[in-house]
Amino acid sequence: MPRAPPPPPPDQHALRFTSFAPVGFLNAKNVASGFVKSDNQSWFARRPSEADRDQASEVKRRRLAGAEAEGEDVAPIETVLTAKPPTGVRQARRRPPPTEPEFSAKDALDRTIVIHPGSRWLRIGLASQVAPVSVPNVIARKRLPGYKRAAAEPAAPSHDEPSSRGGKSRATSDEASTPARPDVPGPSAAPTDTEMKDEHGGWDSDDPNADPDSLTAADSDPLTAKITSLRGDLRARMRVYKLRGQGNGNSQAATYNATVKPESMGEDFEGDFEWTTGEAEVWTGLHALRIPDPDSANYELWWPFLRGDLNATGYVSRQELLGDVSRIITDALQEELDIAEEELKEYAVILLIPDLYTLPYVRDMSDLLLRQLGFKQLAVMQESVCATFGAGVSSACVVDIGARTTKVACVEEGLVVADTRMVLDFGGDDVTSFLFTLLSRINFPYKEADLAKWYDWIVLEDLKERIVVLSEGDITLSLNDFFVRRPGQLTQKYSLRVYDDCILAPYALFAPRVIDFEQKRNDSKTSPRNPDVDENVDIGEVRETLAMRNSVRHLLAPAAPTNTLAVHAATPDPAAEASRKPSPALPTEGGGAATPTAGGAALPALPGTPAAESPAPPDGSSSAAAPQTKAATSSEVDVRRESSKLPLDVAVVESILAIVSGSPTSLAAEERVKKIATNLLIVGGTGGIHNVGFAVESRVAPALAARMPILNGVLGYVPCPREIEPEHLAWKGIAALGKLDSANELWLCREEWETLGMRALRERAFYWA
């Protein structure tokens, strides 16, 4: 029998001091809780926004003011009982109730600035304005004694900058005083008689055996062959629409232009420029471009934005680049909106970023706006989402034709589908340069034109806006006037006759073989990544998308074979050997990416079609190094660069079909792609070309129907609202964000940025990443 426990001491009781039992250690091998394992469980994610706090304080103030007006006692209750208060104490003055609210939706829009930076223009303005103010995104600085511009380091092949026509690269030339322009393809000399005959021969010919791409005199000039090919495409489209051209239209235009003499205008001509003649250290915007001769005035021009990123060409440090960006923004606010830099702490700012953004760009711009410029709060939105807001649709395929790039992305219910984003390495500047090449071949009367000079560049830009069309029915022998304004000279007026050049110039968007992409490499570098900044925050940044890979899959090697292939390598199957033969691809000219063809049409393969495999070794042996060789070949292809050379219509097709790449036959996928294909939205400066919507729709619709038969007759073009220009649609669409209740969750305050940095921005703007 066990012994009984000893009795407790007489000074102690047998009762426990507490009924709570101590909790043991948690078994870390069997944890099902997600407490404090994500950023949305932090204090930052649960704290109310500044707008909510302001609204709560305003409601409380009105409630207290209303209680005082009714005579109620709103004083705090004393916790200590006192005697009767002494007499003669002066009562506190009661505040009268407000007659109208101090803050309204209009006040919020007046205190919100929307910034949309681009390669050529900075669109900035108050959210309450009808349209933004467009300021040239350039800054001119005085050169210091002994200054020599830093040469650009070789950049990745996918980030290129065109050099100026007829001169050195902007990154290596010490005398680069004007913005880099796309290279003007081909010579500008007048065409020969044989060339003119090839160019406009066959307009009225009904012979089906006539070869529209006859290259009689084109062997010595590859560009002539490409232009002749474009004219053949134009004749084919006109034949489909039962249209007939004028056989000698180009000859008549060239003959007339050769006899044109300039007409000098008077000194009091209203269209003259006000040239910049001061000696300031820094000029921005139009003042920088209107310096008569930047080289002789010892000025250097800088363009800090390029292709949706910061242009680090020629800059020696990141802070120097951001300093120029800050100066351009503050000068635009001061001169155009009359907002001083000291007042920015009272304003909120909305920044439009590209669909295919980079982490350094978002981080640098956010830090610049919140910390250096001192804005009250910041919201970040993607351009395609803003464009759909402006058009009044929730799902669409957005095509943004800018100055340097053309971007394609699909938006579904207010969010960009990440796999559908594509960036093409040509835009409106390439159309302007190609137009100048075409006009030079019909005796352009302004013989001294040089696109490296700004005042000559805007002459071609004005002509492009007035004469360029994409409607085959508008081709006619037309007469146009244009003005040339040169510093120190009177304004001169020229006459110009054109025929089909007005439609061949924008054809470069659908036939980029006329663009020399090899001239647009390694002339720029993007914003460098700061090694001292933690970039472990995922905001959805990618370099390649599914649409890009699908568009160049004919250039990629197939996936590495499994071990089963090595087992059966000794006994090859004839059917398998036939399937390994690569499918033919159409070779392109001018550095353009090759696209898979089917029946002569430049269309990629149908969904679900296996990619073309590389041929087997000639000896039929199965070596272990074969899969490694294929993988190396696949890694050598720069997907982003090759996909940037595609025609615009092919890029739109690949972007739309990337939505259903995983399950092309499911009913839900079909409904998704139908909903997006119904709304084709074209924005950007070049998106204002007459009939551009029909030109894109007529090329994309047959290709979509061939790839996915359920899309036959589904594609529809959505024009921009009549009162909004295409280049302003994205800016206007997001301008009304400040008065929406749902926008309170998107604002990022300065204190939050200083505390959490990119983690805070990810929770506010990139919550879907």
Secondary structure, 3 states (H helix, E strand, C coil): CCCCCCCCCCCCCCCCCCCCCCCCCCCCCCCCCCCCCCHHHCHHHHCCCHHHHHHHHHHHHHHHHHHHHCCCCCCCCCCCCCCCCCCCCCCCCCCCCCCCCCCCHHHHHHCEEEEEECCCEEEEEECCCCCCEEEECCEEEECCCCCCCCCCCCCCCCCCCCCCCCCCCCCCCCCCCCCCCCCCCCCCCCCCHHHHHHHHCCCCCCCCCCCCCCCCCCCCCHHHHHHHHHHHHHHHHHHHCCCCCCCCHHHHHHHHHCCCCCEECCCCCCCCCCCCCCCCCEEECHHHHCCCCCCCCCEEEECCEECCEEECCCCCCHHHHHHHHHHHHHHHHHHHCCCCHHHHHHCEEEEEECCCCCHHHHHHHHHHHHHHCCCCEEEEEEHHHHHHHHHCCCCEEEEEECCCCEEEEEEECCEECHHHCEEECCCHHHHHHHHHHHHHCCCCCCCCCCCCCHHHHHHHHHHHHHHCECCHHHCCCEEEEEEECCCCCCCEEEEEEECCHHHHCHHHHCCHHHCCHHHHCCCCCECCCCCCCCCCCCCCCCCCCHHHHHHCCCCCCCCCCCHHHHHHHHCCCHHHHHHCCCCCEECCCCCCCCEECECCECCCCCCCCCCCCCCCCCCCCCCCHHHHHHHHHHHCCCHHHHHCCCCHHHHHHHHHHHHHCCCCCCHHHHHHHHHHHCCEEEECCHHHCECHHHHHHHHHHHHHHHHCHHHCCCCCEECCCCCCCHHHHHHHHHHHHHHCHHHHHCCEEHHHHHHHCHHHHHHHHCCCC
